[in-house]
């Protein structure tokens, strides 16, 4: 029997995510087929970080992928290795598309593979081939809890880890999540502005208290949204779109965030007037249209003004994936 040598070089692919989806504040996440890729190699000592992408990021120990790798090795009780990273960033930063969650998940997933720790436990296949695929079920354990600790909220990291549509929550034991594949006709369209916005700044616009009626209405919309996205029985496209339009109404955070991003608010309004379910993507300033069917997606694409780049996407169903690059 041949024992496979420990991995020393891996490539991780992590999807973009949109959180909240309107009423699912800090709970709902949707994985999108737009990916960051990170190659990580164990070295004798030191650190090198090579970054390809439009956004300027740190290339030292403060790089978020590096911090996530270090945190994972610490959590596993392993000695910190030397690292060589090459990052290909396609998810725009500061636009509400989960770039920080993708970096955190990439670091944790890569470190788990390189540490060769309990592969079944962390959701990494132990097959003899070069590919090491992640398992959505196993990634809702300690990897999610660690990612949540680093990110500060579980919605984006849950979707980035598991793919599909996720509902995440926290209790004294940490973060947990549930994942489903949304109905097949869902056609997300993302509208990305040139404007950047930090999550912290956006959260500063939120009130400490909201009216009970607004909270109650949002709970109802969030429940309807989860049921509609997870529904598997056949339904007319028009009916799904009608339900999603109602389900994506929010009274907790969007009314307080949109005034500071007038172009974003105007685009959300135009889309919704056409019957297209549209929300802030995360805390913004990007807009997510949850179009139903190709016809509604095509209509959505034509609505944006010059301030936005339009990116039609599909739902990512696999979540984070890691592949061995070294010989075995």
C-alpha positions as CSV (number, residue, x, y, z in Angstrom):
1,X,0.0,0.0,0.0
2,X,1.4,3.4,-1.1
3,X,1.0,6.3,1.3
4,X,0.5,9.6,-0.4
5,X,2.9,12.4,0.6
6,X,1.4,15.4,2.3
7,X,0.3,18.2,0.1
8,X,2.8,21.1,-0.2
9,X,1.1,23.1,-2.9
10,X,-2.6,23.6,-3.5
11,X,-4.9,25.8,-5.6
12,X,-8.2,27.1,-4.0
13,X,-11.1,28.5,-5.9
14,X,-13.8,30.4,-3.9
15,X,-17.0,32.0,-5.2
16,X,-18.3,35.5,-4.8
17,X,-21.3,35.8,-2.6
18,X,-24.2,38.2,-2.1
19,X,-25.5,38.5,1.5
20,X,-28.9,39.6,3.0
21,X,-30.8,39.3,-0.4
22,X,-33.0,42.0,1.1
23,X,-34.7,40.8,4.3
24,X,-32.2,38.1,5.3
25,X,-30.1,40.5,7.3
26,X,-26.8,38.9,8.4
27,X,-28.3,35.4,7.7
28,X,-28.9,34.8,4.0
29,X,-26.2,34.2,1.4
30,X,-26.0,33.2,-2.2
31,X,-22.9,31.9,-3.9
32,X,-22.2,33.3,-7.4
33,X,-20.1,31.9,-10.2
34,X,-17.4,34.6,-10.1
35,X,-14.2,33.3,-8.5
36,X,-11.0,34.3,-6.7
37,X,-8.2,31.7,-7.1
38,X,-5.3,31.3,-4.7
39,X,-2.3,29.1,-5.0
40,X,-0.5,28.3,-1.7
41,X,2.9,26.6,-1.4
42,X,4.6,25.6,1.8
43,X,8.2,26.8,1.9
44,X,11.1,26.5,4.3
45,X,10.6,30.0,5.8
46,X,9.4,33.5,5.0
47,X,6.5,34.8,3.0
48,X,5.9,35.9,-0.6
49,X,2.6,37.2,-2.0
50,X,1.9,37.8,-5.6
51,X,-1.4,39.4,-6.5
52,X,-3.1,39.7,-9.9
53,X,-6.2,41.9,-10.0
54,X,-7.4,45.5,-10.2
55,X,-7.6,46.2,-6.4
56,X,-4.5,47.1,-4.4
57,X,-4.0,44.8,-1.4
58,X,-1.3,44.2,1.2
59,X,1.4,41.7,0.2
60,X,2.7,40.9,3.7
61,X,1.4,39.2,6.9
62,X,-1.6,41.5,6.9
63,X,-3.0,40.0,3.7
64,X,-6.3,38.5,4.6
65,X,-5.6,35.1,3.0
66,X,-2.3,34.9,4.9
67,X,-4.1,35.9,8.2
68,X,-6.7,33.1,7.6
69,X,-4.0,30.5,6.9
70,X,-2.1,31.5,10.1
71,X,-5.3,31.4,12.1
72,X,-6.1,27.9,10.8
73,X,-2.6,26.6,11.6
74,X,-2.9,28.0,15.1
75,X,-6.4,26.5,15.6
76,X,-5.0,23.1,14.5
77,X,-2.0,23.4,16.8
78,X,0.4,23.2,13.9
79,X,3.8,25.0,13.5
80,X,3.5,28.0,11.2
81,X,5.2,27.3,7.8
82,X,6.8,29.5,5.3
83,X,4.4,30.4,2.5
84,X,4.4,31.5,-1.1
85,X,1.0,32.7,-2.4
86,X,-0.2,33.7,-5.8
87,X,-3.7,35.3,-5.8
88,X,-5.9,36.0,-8.8
89,X,-8.6,38.4,-7.6
90,X,-11.7,38.7,-9.8
91,X,-14.2,39.6,-7.0
92,X,-14.2,43.4,-6.8
93,X,-13.4,44.7,-3.3
94,X,-15.6,47.0,-1.3
95,X,-18.7,46.3,-3.5
96,X,-20.8,44.0,-1.4
97,X,-19.8,40.8,-3.2
98,X,-18.0,38.9,-0.4
99,X,-14.4,39.6,-1.3
100,X,-13.2,39.4,2.3
101,X,-15.2,36.3,2.9
102,X,-13.7,34.7,-0.2
103,X,-10.2,35.5,1.1
104,X,-10.9,34.1,4.5
105,X,-12.4,30.9,3.1
106,X,-9.5,30.5,0.7
107,X,-7.0,30.7,3.5
108,X,-8.9,28.3,5.8
109,X,-9.5,25.8,3.0
110,X,-5.9,25.9,1.8
111,X,-4.5,25.5,5.3
112,X,-6.8,22.6,6.1
113,X,-5.6,20.8,3.0
114,X,-1.9,21.6,3.6
115,X,-2.1,20.5,7.2
116,X,-3.6,17.2,6.1
117,X,-5.7,17.2,9.2
118,X,-8.7,14.8,9.4
119,X,-9.6,15.3,5.8
120,X,-13.1,13.8,6.2
121,X,-13.7,16.1,9.2
122,X,-12.8,19.3,7.4
123,X,-14.6,18.3,4.2
124,X,-11.7,17.4,2.0
125,X,-11.9,14.2,-0.1
126,X,-9.1,11.7,0.6
127,X,-9.2,10.0,-2.8
128,X,-5.9,9.0,-4.3
129,X,-6.2,11.4,-7.3
130,X,-4.7,14.9,-7.5
131,X,-8.0,16.7,-6.9
132,X,-9.1,17.2,-3.3
133,X,-12.8,18.3,-3.5
134,X,-14.6,20.0,-0.6
135,X,-17.7,18.5,0.8
136,X,-20.5,21.0,1.6
137,X,-21.8,19.1,4.5
138,X,-18.5,18.9,6.4
139,X,-17.7,22.6,5.8
140,X,-20.5,23.7,8.1
141,X,-18.4,22.6,11.1
142,X,-15.3,24.2,12.5
143,X,-14.3,25.7,9.2
144,X,-17.4,27.8,9.3
145,X,-17.0,28.7,12.9
146,X,-13.4,29.9,12.3
147,X,-14.4,31.8,9.2
148,X,-17.2,33.5,11.1
149,X,-14.7,34.5,13.9
150,X,-12.4,36.1,11.3
151,X,-15.2,37.8,9.3
152,X,-17.5,38.9,12.1
153,X,-20.7,37.6,10.6
154,X,-21.5,34.2,9.0
155,X,-23.7,35.0,5.9
156,X,-21.0,35.4,3.2
157,X,-18.6,32.8,4.6
158,X,-21.3,30.2,4.8
159,X,-22.2,30.6,1.1
160,X,-18.6,30.8,0.0
161,X,-17.8,27.5,1.8
162,X,-20.9,25.5,0.8
163,X,-22.2,27.1,-2.4
164,X,-25.9,27.5,-3.2
165,X,-28.3,29.4,-1.0
166,X,-27.4,29.4,2.7
167,X,-29.1,30.4,5.9
168,X,-26.6,31.0,8.7
169,X,-27.0,31.7,12.4
170,X,-25.0,32.0,15.6
171,X,-25.4,30.6,19.1
172,X,-23.0,30.1,22.0
173,X,-21.3,27.2,20.2
174,X,-20.5,29.4,17.2
175,X,-21.9,29.7,13.7
176,X,-23.9,27.1,11.8
177,X,-25.6,27.1,8.5
178,X,-28.1,25.2,6.2
179,X,-27.6,25.0,2.5
180,X,-30.0,24.3,-0.4
181,X,-29.8,24.5,-4.2
182,X,-32.1,27.3,-5.3
183,X,-34.6,26.6,-8.1
184,X,-33.1,26.1,-11.5
185,X,-34.6,29.2,-13.3
186,X,-32.8,31.6,-11.0
187,X,-30.6,33.9,-13.1
188,X,-28.6,36.4,-10.9
189,X,-27.5,39.6,-12.4
190,X,-25.0,41.8,-10.5
191,X,-24.6,45.6,-11.1
192,X,-21.2,46.8,-9.9
193,X,-20.5,50.5,-9.5
194,X,-17.1,52.1,-9.6
195,X,-17.8,53.4,-6.1
196,X,-16.4,51.4,-3.2
197,X,-17.9,51.2,0.3
198,X,-16.8,49.5,3.5
199,X,-19.1,47.3,5.4
200,X,-18.3,49.1,8.6
201,X,-19.2,52.5,7.1
202,X,-22.5,51.1,5.8
203,X,-23.3,49.6,9.2
204,X,-22.9,53.0,10.7
205,X,-26.0,54.1,9.0
206,X,-28.2,51.5,10.7
207,X,-30.3,52.5,13.7
208,X,-30.1,50.7,17.1
209,X,-33.9,50.2,17.1
210,X,-36.5,49.7,14.4
211,X,-40.3,49.7,14.7
212,X,-41.8,46.4,15.7
213,X,-44.0,46.5,12.6
214,X,-41.0,46.8,10.3
215,X,-39.3,43.9,12.1
216,X,-42.4,41.7,11.8
217,X,-42.8,42.5,8.1
218,X,-39.2,41.7,7.4
219,X,-39.5,38.3,9.2
220,X,-42.4,37.5,6.9
221,X,-40.5,38.5,3.8
222,X,-37.4,36.6,4.8
223,X,-39.5,33.4,5.4
224,X,-41.2,33.8,2.0
225,X,-37.8,34.3,0.3
226,X,-36.3,31.2,1.8
227,X,-39.3,29.1,0.9
228,X,-39.4,30.5,-2.6
229,X,-35.7,29.9,-3.3
230,X,-35.8,26.4,-1.9
231,X,-39.0,25.3,-3.6
232,X,-38.5,22.3,-5.8
233,X,-42.0,21.8,-7.2
234,X,-42.8,23.0,-10.7
235,X,-44.0,26.6,-10.9
236,X,-44.6,29.2,-13.6
237,X,-41.7,31.6,-14.1
238,X,-44.1,34.5,-13.7
239,X,-45.3,33.2,-10.3
240,X,-41.8,32.7,-9.0
241,X,-40.8,36.2,-10.1
242,X,-43.9,37.6,-8.4
243,X,-43.1,35.8,-5.2
244,X,-39.5,36.9,-5.2
245,X,-40.5,40.5,-5.8
246,X,-42.5,40.5,-2.7
247,X,-40.0,38.4,-0.7
248,X,-37.1,40.7,-1.4
249,X,-38.7,43.7,0.3
250,X,-36.8,44.8,3.4
251,X,-37.5,47.2,6.2
252,X,-34.5,46.7,8.5
253,X,-31.4,47.9,6.6
254,X,-32.0,49.0,3.0
255,X,-34.1,52.0,3.9
256,X,-31.2,53.3,6.0
257,X,-28.4,52.4,3.6
258,X,-29.8,53.5,0.2
259,X,-29.9,57.2,0.8
260,X,-26.1,57.3,1.0
261,X,-25.8,55.6,-2.4
262,X,-28.4,57.4,-4.6
263,X,-27.4,55.7,-7.9
264,X,-27.7,52.4,-6.3
265,X,-31.1,53.3,-4.8
266,X,-32.3,54.6,-8.1
267,X,-31.3,51.3,-9.9
268,X,-33.0,49.2,-7.3
269,X,-36.1,51.2,-7.8
270,X,-36.0,51.0,-11.6
271,X,-35.6,47.2,-11.6
272,X,-38.4,46.7,-9.1
273,X,-40.7,48.9,-11.1
274,X,-40.2,46.4,-13.9
275,X,-41.2,43.5,-11.7
276,X,-37.5,42.4,-11.3
277,X,-36.6,41.3,-7.7
278,X,-33.7,43.6,-6.9
279,X,-31.8,44.3,-3.6
280,X,-28.6,45.7,-2.3
281,X,-25.9,43.1,-2.6
282,X,-24.8,42.7,1.0
283,X,-24.2,46.2,2.4
284,X,-23.8,47.6,-1.2
285,X,-23.1,49.5,-3.2
286,X,-23.6,46.7,-5.8
287,X,-27.1,45.7,-6.8
288,X,-28.3,42.1,-7.1
289,X,-31.2,41.2,-9.4
290,X,-32.7,37.8,-8.7
291,X,-34.1,37.4,-12.2
292,X,-36.3,34.4,-13.0
293,X,-35.6,33.0,-16.4
294,X,-33.6,34.3,-19.3
295,X,-36.1,36.8,-20.4
296,X,-36.2,38.6,-17.1
297,X,-32.4,38.5,-16.9
298,X,-32.1,40.1,-20.3
299,X,-34.5,42.8,-19.3
300,X,-32.5,43.4,-16.1
301,X,-29.2,43.7,-18.1
302,X,-30.6,46.6,-20.1
303,X,-31.7,48.7,-17.1
304,X,-28.4,49.8,-15.7
305,X,-26.9,53.2,-16.5
306,X,-23.3,54.1,-17.2
307,X,-22.4,54.1,-13.5
308,X,-22.6,50.3,-13.3
309,X,-20.8,47.3,-14.9
310,X,-23.4,44.6,-15.6
311,X,-22.4,41.0,-14.8
312,X,-24.9,38.2,-15.6
313,X,-24.0,35.2,-13.5
314,X,-25.2,31.7,-12.5
315,X,-25.5,30.3,-9.0
316,X,-22.4,28.5,-7.8
317,X,-23.5,25.2,-6.3
318,X,-20.1,23.7,-5.2
319,X,-18.6,26.4,-2.9
320,X,-14.9,26.4,-2.2
321,X,-12.8,23.9,-4.0
322,X,-9.2,22.9,-3.4
323,X,-6.9,20.9,-5.7
324,X,-3.4,19.5,-5.1
325,X,-0.8,20.8,-7.5
326,X,2.2,18.8,-6.3
327,X,2.9,15.2,-7.2
328,X,1.5,12.5,-5.0
